[in-house]
Amino acid sequence: NKFFDRLYLKYAFRYLTLWKYGGIYLDLDVIVTNSLEDIPPNYAGIESDKNVAAGVLSFDAEGKGHTMAESCVNDLKHNFNGQDWGNNGPGVITRLLKSLCGVKLAKEMVNKDCGGFRAYPPNSFYPVPWQNWKMYFDENSTEAVVNLAKDSIAIHVWNKHSEQTKLPLSSDAPYIHFARKYCPKVIAAIDEYF
């Protein structure tokens, strides 16, 4: 099944690249609002009380980060489920960190030593929960979203849910607001819709 193959390859390439080279992975629908340069490697962001998200990931090329990325590759290899998207993306990093941190819930990872890996609280990368993804596209939510994201390092607009949503460049929706402020060259390259 082509969907199964693409889904597997998507996550396999993500974790294999981080294992081989280290670095930072960002989903294409992430807008960085504060520099990532001074953040020590080996981190991810919590998206809910139960889960760590896979839209922002950082692993060292060597040492602990390399070992953790290898654990993610092996987890995906042994636990991939083509019927459960969440098992393969957030599930991989959530299972690793639950094990490293010795906790049952993602929310318990905040401010905990997880074997050299840091789990940032939801407002760091996911200030708007996926259940409220439409807020990023609602002009009436701009003030609320800007306030939710005021201390964020980045925002993730939940492309899994929002991929069919288009915004005219004239919109004052939060997604356009952040793109104008932090991605002006992208906005300048677009003709009509973002």
N, C-alpha and C positions, 0 to 999 in steps of 0.2 A: 504494500500500500504506500503510495507516494507521500501521503500526509505523515504517516508513521516515520518514513525515511527522513523527510525534511525536519521533522520535530526532533528526531534523535540526533541528526547531524548538527542542528542548531546548538543544542546543549553540549554535544560532544566537542565541537570546535571551540566553544566558549571555554570550557574547562581545560581542554588540551592546550589551547593557546596560553592560558594563564599558567598551566603547569610547566610548559616548555620555556616561556619567556618571562613570566611574571608580569606585573603591571596592573593597570586598572581597566576593568571592563565596564562600559556604560551601555545600557539599552539605547536605541536610537531616539527614543522619546524621553530622554533625560536632558534637562537643561541645568547646567552647573551654575549656581548662583554665588558661590564662594570658592576660592581657590582650593584645589585638592593637593597642591604641592607640599604643604606643611603637615599633612596628615600622614602619620607613620603607616606603612603598608600592613596588609592583613586585616581587612575589615569588610563588613557588609552592613546593610541597614535592616532593621526589624520593620516589618510592614503591619503586623497586628500582634495581639497578645500571644498568638500561637505560632506565627511564621516569620522567618527571615526571608527577605526577598532576594532575587537573583538579578535585579536590574542594575545594581551597582556592586561590583566586587573588586577587591584588591588582594593580590597575593604577591609575596616576595618571589623572586626567581630562584632563590636558594633557601636553604634552611627550613624553618618552620612553615613558611608560606608555600614553598615548593611541596613539602610533605602534605600539607592540607589540600592543596590543589590536586595532588595525586589521589588523595582520599576521595575527593569529589568525582574524579574520573572513574575510579573503581566503583563508587556507589552508583553512578549512572550506568555503568556497564552491567552491574548485577541487579539493579532495581528499576531499570527503565520500564515504564508502563505507557504504551501508546494510547491508552484510553483515559489517562489521567494526567493532563498537562501539569497540574500543580505538583505532582509527584516528582517530575523531572526538572523543573526549574527551581522554585523555592524549596521544594522537598529535599533536594540534594544538600543544599547549604544548611537548611534547618536541621536535618538529621546529623550532619557533621558537628554543628555548634551545640546541639543538645548533648551530644556525647562529650565534646571537649569541655563544656561548661558544667556538666553534671546536673542539668535542669530538665524539667518537663515542658515548660512553656518558654517561648521566645522572650516574653516580657521580663523573665527572670535573668536574662543574659546581660541586661544593661548594667554597666559599672561592675561587671564580674570578670575576673581573670579567666579567660577561656583558652589557655595554652598559647598565649601570644596572639590571639585573634580578638578583635574588638567588634562587638555588635552595637551599632549606633541605634539610639531610640528612633521611633517612627518619624518624628518631626525633622530628623536630619536629612532624609532623602525621600520620604513618603508622607509629607505633611497632610495631604488629602488622601484618605483611605480609598482603596479601589472601588468600594461600594458607592462612593460619592464622586467618581471620575467626571461626571457631567459638569461638576462645578468649574472645572478648568475651561469649559466651553460656554459658560453662561455669563453674559455681560453683567448680570445682576449680582454675581458672586465675586467680582474682582476684589473688592475691598476685603471681604472675608478671607479669600484665598491668599491675598498678599499678606494679611495678618497671620494666617496659619503658617506661612512660609518665611516669616521674617527672620527666624533663626536657622533656617535650613541651609545645608551645604549644596543641595541640588533638589530639583523636583522631578518627579516621574509622573507622566500623564496617562499611564495605564493603557498603552496601545492595544493590548489584547481586547479591550472593551471599546476603545475610542477610534480604532483604525478607519472606520467608515465616516467619521465626523470631519467635515471641512469647515474652515472658518475663513471668511473674507478678510483680506488684510486690513480693511477699514474697521474691523471689529475691535471692541474694547474688552473682549473676554480675557480672563487671566492668562491663558496659554499664549495669546498674542502679546499681552503685556510683558510677560517674562521673555518671550522671544525677541521683542523689540529691544529690551534692555540688555539682554545677555548674548543674543545671537544676531546682531544687526546685519552682518554680512549675509546671513541666510535669508533674512527678511528682504534685503535689497535684491536678492537673486530671484525672488518669487514674483510672478506676474499678478496673480489674482487671489488664489486661495492658499492657505497654509494648512 
